[in-house]
């Protein structure tokens, strides 16, 4: 799978995102954010053991990232109201049948509350 060339500004984050110069921007080259991006190494170098995943295409790109994170040994959380899919049935199936086997799941509000307690 190859992606078309995108203009340089496509990856500029809006100020509202809260991003800082310390954030690590990952450009995906495949379905999973872990494939050929150096993300696993970057996280391990910082001692990260837990990842929270959100994104587009619940049953494809997000699922690939969740599966890879799980296989790499990370504790995985999926913010269930921060994922979406063009195929509603596939979205529902992945949320109900796939993610509970390999990740913790919950709405963004609960994920953020848990992160606040942990920090």
N, C-alpha and C positions, 0 to 999 in steps of 0.2 A: 504494500500500500504506500503510495507516495502522495504527499501533499503539494498543492500548487505553491508557487512562489508568492509570498504575501508582502505587501508594502511594509517598510520598516516600522511604521507607527501602529501596526496591527496589535502589537503586544504592549503598547503603552497602557499603564494602569491609571485609571481615574483617581484623582486625589481622594475621592470618597471611599476608596478601597482601604485606606489606612496603610498602604504599603510604604515601607521604608527602604533605604539603601541597603539594609541588612537582609532583606528578603531574598530568597533564592527562586528565580524564575526558571521554570522548566518548559522547554519547547518540546512537545511530543512529536515523535517521528513514527509512531505506531499507535496501536490502540491503548496500550498501557503506558502510564507515566513513568514506569520503571524501565522500559525498553530503550536501550541506547541513549539514555539521558544523563547518566551519572547520578541520578537521584539516590539510589541505594547507598552508594559510597558517600555522598554528601551527608545523608542522614546518619549513617554509621559513624562517620568522623565526628559527629556532634553528640553521639550517644543516644540518639533518638530510638525509642522502642515502640512508640504509639503513633499511628497516623489517623487523621480524620479525612475522609474522602467525600467530595461532592463533585457534581459536574453534569455534563450533558451526555445523553445516551446511556441510561441506567443499565441496559442489558448488553452493552458492547464496551465502549471505552471505560466507563466507570467500573463495570464488572471486571474487565481485564486488569485494571489497576488494583482493585480490591483483591482479586485472586493472587496476583503477583505479590502484593504486600503480605498477604497471609502466607504464601509459600516461602517468602524470604524471612519469615519469623516475626513480623511486626504484629502488634496488637492493633487491630483495625476497627475503626468506628465509621459507620456511614450515616451521614445526616440525611435522613429519609425525605425530608421536605426540601432538600437542596440538591436533588437529583431529578432528572426528567428524561423522557424518551418520546420519540415520535410514535412509537407503537405502545399504546396503553396496556395491551395484554402482556407484552414482553416486560414492560416496566413493573406491572403488578406481580408477575411470576418471579422476577428477579428479587424484588423486595420480600416476597413471602417465602420463596423456596430456596434461593441461593444464599443471599446475604446472611440469614440467621445461622447458617452452618459454618460461616467463616469470619463473621464480624459481629460486633455489637451494633445495634441499630437504634435510632431514636431521632426525634425532631431536633432541629437546630437549637431551639431554646434549651432543651435538656443537655445537649452536647456542650453548649457554651457555659451552662451552669457547672457541669462537671469539670470543664477546663479551668474555670475560675477557682474552684475548690482545690484543684490539683496544683495551682501555681502559687 
